[in-house]
Amino acid sequence: MRDKGDGSIFWNARRERFIGLISVTGPDGKRRRLTVSGKTKAEVKGELVRRQKTASTSGVASGEMTVSDYILLHWLPKATIEQSTRYYYETAAQDYIIPIIGAVPLRDVEPRHVTHLLDMLSRKSTDNPPGWGKSTATVKRAYVTLRRALNYAASKQGNFLIPLVATDRVDCPAHKSKKVKPYSVEEVRKLRGHLADKKTWIGSLVTFDLLTGMRQGELLGLPWSAVNLAKGEIHIGQQLVEVYRKGDDGKRELVFFGIKNKTKTGDENKDRIIGIGPEAVKALRAQKARLMEAGLAACPWVFPQCNGEWYKKRELAHVYTRLLRKAGLRRIRWHDLRHTFATLTMESNPGEDAIKYVSETLGHSSTDITRTLYQHSSTNAQRRVLTNLEEALK
């Protein structure tokens, strides 16, 4: 029979570990839910007792403060960051950092601890000793979270808890960007022809992305109040972001955020306005009619699911992959539809005006980014240049 305030312990079959939950009061006076894990129930119980004592007796300068206590009790509650970013860091800390180096005293963290963390996460589970076998992107996420936390601890805002930042002496894992392979004009025509024949629910969403190059989050978070069909304009001021975090019961839950976009000057209150052509306007009118037929005329979102709720990324990816397979097209990422829009626009409209238009439409901070990403010679463009050269030399 446990007393009130002792926390709770349960077995997590997926992780094959005991999980302990406890609510403690931090130095800021706020109650926080802490999560610990261990191989045995006794280990978890002892850690819960230690966490409870540390939270109630230690100040921010306590030498006994561990990495886990610092991240969950001191850094995350005080950090001035977006709520979605806070959940992103919290999940990375609870899932990857704390289980491996969470018990290390904060002021004792050295480069070897950071290297151990990255090695454990990246090593395959079949190796000896076994590792977690996570992707490079996941390993980098853990590194970035730890680096941000330690930088705060070494700053004036963090009361100079540590003199040196261990991550400064360990290189960040290199994440290889996937090669962009946008669709050609012929492939886009084939896809649009398939969408016109099948009348799929996400047809308007895919078509609109091909015609505007908007980010997936901007499309899913687009309200009808931001659309002006008469003027052919869209005000892009927010995007939908989904984050998985641990709830009070220790289970992962999905949280949606509508976060404000920032303009080139960093102004969050100013929308990005893009113009749309007749085909895009036609796609929006068709989408509005489709929503009315489905009894969703009052839905504030332009591209909801057929039940009126937001799309989950995993569900949308599944439907999208199946769509490409049925259309007989090679599989590309959803984000590559944005690349397809930019590439085909610049290929069909050479010159500075096209570069500026694509840059403003995509929301790039400068045209240099647009040039770096998209101003490359395709096979068709090379063939046109060589043909013109041969004609000139005749």
Number of C-alpha atoms within 10 A of each C-alpha: 3 7 6 7 11 16 19 17 19 15 16 13 8 6 9 11 17 20 21 23 21 20 20 22 14 22 15 10 8 11 13 15 17 21 27 22 25 18 12 12 17 12 14 23 22 12 18 24 14 11 21 20 12 18 20 12 10 14 14 19 13 14 13 17 23 21 24 24 23 20 26 21 24 19 17 16 16 14 14 10 11 11 12 19 12 17 18 17 23 19 19 21 25 22 15 22 25 22 16 18 19 19 16 18 17 23 21 15 19 16 16 13 16 24 17 13 20 26 15 20 24 20 17 16 14 10 10 8 9 12 16 16 17 17 14 16 15 18 24 19 19 24 25 17 18 22 18 15 22 26 19 20 25 16 15 10 12 19 12 15 19 19 10 17 22 21 22 13 13 15 11 16 16 10 12 8 7 7 7 14 13 20 22 15 11 8 15 19 12 15 21 17 12 18 19 13 8 12 10 14 17 19 19 25 19 20 21 21 21 22 20 21 22 22 18 20 17 19 23 24 26 24 20 17 11 16 17 14 16 7 11 14 16 20 18 23 22 22 19 19 18 17 17 16 22 17 11 14 12 16 10 13 12 11 12 14 16 17 18 17 19 17 16 14 8 10 11 14 11 16 17 18 15 17 14 18 12 10 12 20 20 14 18 21 14 13 19 19 13 16 23 13 10 12 12 18 14 9 17 14 21 22 25 22 17 15 12 18 11 16 18 14 13 9 9 15 14 10 13 18 17 13 20 15 11 10 17 13 15 10 15 15 15 16 15 19 26 20 22 22 22 27 23 17 17 21 17 10 12 11 10 12 11 16 21 17 18 23 19 18 19 19 22 15 15 12 17 13 12 21 16 9 13 19 16 13 12 12 9 11 13 12 12 12 13 12 12 11 11 10 9 8 7 5
